[in-house]
C-alpha cells in the first residue's frame, strides 16, 4: 500500500495546519482512520480537518465518552473515538453503516479497533511520537 504522504510535524500548530490542508483532499473515500498513542496529535489533527471543512475548530472535542460527535459546517464531519469501545457491536448499534453512507467526512480515532467493519477503501493516518513536540505522520490510502 503506497503512502500518500509522510511528514514530520514540529508542533501542534503544524499538525493542525496539516489537517486543515488535507480536509479538501480526503473526500473519496470519506473515511479516515487515525492511529497512534495517546497524546500523539490525533484530536489536534481533527480540529484542523474541522476548520478546513468549515466547522469552528473550538467546537471539536474528543468524543471519548460518547463514541461519536457530529459537526455541521460547510461540510459535515463525523468524529468517532473508539478508545473506550469494548465490543464492535457497539458501533453497529449506533448506526456505523449509516455514517459511512452519509455525505461528509467520517474520522475515527483508534479505528483499528473496528478493523472488521472497515470498507474496502479508506485513508489510514498514523501518528508516531518522535519527541515532545515532533510527530511523524503517515497518510496511506488503503484499498483491499
C-alpha positions as CSV (number, residue, x, y, z in Angstrom):
1,X,0.0,0.0,0.0
2,X,1.6,3.2,-1.1
3,X,2.0,6.1,1.3
4,X,0.3,9.2,0.0
5,X,2.2,11.4,2.4
6,X,4.9,11.3,5.0
7,X,5.5,14.4,7.1
8,X,7.2,15.5,10.3
9,X,5.2,17.9,12.3
10,X,7.2,20.1,14.7
11,X,4.3,21.4,16.7
12,X,0.6,21.2,17.4
13,X,0.2,24.2,15.1
14,X,1.8,22.3,12.2
15,X,-0.4,19.2,12.9
16,X,-3.5,21.4,12.9
17,X,-2.4,23.1,9.7
18,X,-1.9,19.7,8.0
19,X,-5.4,18.6,9.0
20,X,-6.8,21.9,7.6
21,X,-4.9,21.4,4.3
22,X,-5.9,17.8,3.9
23,X,-9.6,18.4,4.6
24,X,-10.2,19.3,0.9
25,X,-8.4,16.1,-0.3
26,X,-9.9,13.5,2.0
27,X,-13.2,13.1,0.2
28,X,-13.1,9.9,-1.7
29,X,-13.2,7.7,0.2
30,X,-14.8,9.7,3.0
31,X,-13.4,7.5,5.8
32,X,-10.2,8.4,7.7
33,X,-8.8,6.1,10.3
34,X,-6.4,7.7,12.8
35,X,-3.9,5.6,14.8
36,X,-1.2,6.5,17.3
37,X,-0.7,6.5,21.0
38,X,-2.4,8.9,23.5
39,X,-1.1,12.4,23.0
40,X,0.2,11.8,19.5
41,X,-1.9,14.6,18.0
42,X,-5.0,12.8,16.6
43,X,-7.5,15.2,18.1
44,X,-5.4,18.3,17.1
45,X,-5.4,17.0,13.5
46,X,-9.2,16.5,13.6
47,X,-9.6,20.1,14.8
48,X,-7.6,21.2,11.7
49,X,-9.8,19.0,9.5
50,X,-12.9,20.6,11.0
51,X,-11.7,24.1,10.3
52,X,-10.9,23.0,6.7
53,X,-14.4,21.8,6.4
54,X,-16.0,25.0,7.7
55,X,-16.6,23.8,11.3
56,X,-15.3,26.0,14.1
57,X,-12.4,24.1,15.5
58,X,-13.1,25.3,19.0
59,X,-16.3,23.2,18.9
60,X,-14.3,20.0,18.3
61,X,-13.6,17.8,21.3
62,X,-12.6,14.1,21.6
63,X,-15.8,12.0,21.7
64,X,-14.2,9.5,24.1
65,X,-17.3,9.1,26.3
66,X,-20.0,9.3,23.6
67,X,-18.3,7.4,20.7
68,X,-19.2,10.0,18.0
69,X,-19.7,13.7,17.7
70,X,-21.4,15.3,14.7
71,X,-20.2,18.7,13.4
72,X,-22.1,20.6,10.8
73,X,-20.5,23.3,8.8
74,X,-19.9,24.0,5.1
75,X,-19.2,20.2,5.1
76,X,-20.2,17.7,7.7
77,X,-17.7,15.9,10.0
78,X,-18.5,12.7,12.0
79,X,-15.8,12.2,14.6
80,X,-15.6,8.8,16.3
81,X,-13.2,7.9,19.1
82,X,-13.1,4.1,19.8
83,X,-10.5,4.2,22.6
84,X,-13.0,3.0,25.2
85,X,-15.0,0.7,23.0
86,X,-15.1,-2.9,24.3
87,X,-17.1,-4.6,21.6
88,X,-17.5,-3.8,17.9
89,X,-21.3,-4.4,18.1
90,X,-21.5,-1.0,19.9
91,X,-20.6,0.6,16.6
92,X,-23.3,-1.4,14.8
93,X,-25.8,-0.4,17.4
94,X,-25.2,3.4,16.8
95,X,-25.5,3.1,13.0
96,X,-21.9,2.7,11.8
97,X,-23.0,1.7,8.3
98,X,-25.3,4.7,8.1
99,X,-22.5,7.1,9.0
100,X,-20.3,5.6,6.2
101,X,-23.1,6.3,3.7
102,X,-23.7,9.9,4.7
103,X,-22.2,12.9,2.9
104,X,-19.4,14.3,4.9
105,X,-16.1,13.1,6.3
106,X,-16.0,10.2,8.9
107,X,-12.9,10.4,11.0
108,X,-12.2,7.6,13.5
109,X,-9.6,7.8,16.3
110,X,-8.4,4.3,17.3
111,X,-10.1,3.0,14.2
112,X,-8.0,-0.2,14.1
113,X,-10.5,-1.5,16.8
114,X,-13.1,-1.6,14.0
115,X,-10.9,-3.5,11.6
116,X,-13.6,-6.0,10.6
117,X,-16.1,-3.2,9.9
118,X,-13.9,-1.1,7.6
119,X,-14.8,-0.8,3.9
120,X,-12.6,-1.8,1.1
121,X,-11.2,1.7,0.6
122,X,-10.2,4.3,3.3
123,X,-7.4,6.5,4.4
124,X,-5.2,5.4,7.3
125,X,-3.2,8.1,9.1
126,X,-0.7,7.0,11.6
127,X,0.8,9.4,14.2
128,X,4.2,8.4,15.8
129,X,5.7,10.5,18.6
130,X,9.3,11.4,17.9
131,X,9.8,13.8,20.7
132,X,7.7,16.0,23.0
133,X,6.7,18.3,20.1
134,X,7.6,16.3,16.9
135,X,5.3,13.8,15.2
136,X,5.8,11.6,12.2
137,X,2.6,11.5,10.3
138,X,2.0,8.9,7.5
139,X,-1.0,9.0,5.3
140,X,-1.8,5.9,3.3
141,X,-4.7,5.0,1.0
142,X,-5.9,1.5,1.8
143,X,-7.5,-0.4,-1.0
144,X,-8.3,-4.1,-0.2
